[in-house]
Amino acid sequence: MFCDEMVNMSLDLNLDTTLNEIVDAVMSS
């Protein structure tokens, strides 16, 4: 369970980072 939770957390963080990068790219263009 602990490993699964860590994987889910890192997936959520990666998704948030990707979305933020996309938003930054759109806003700056």
Long-range contacts (C-beta under 8 A, 24 or more apart in sequence): none
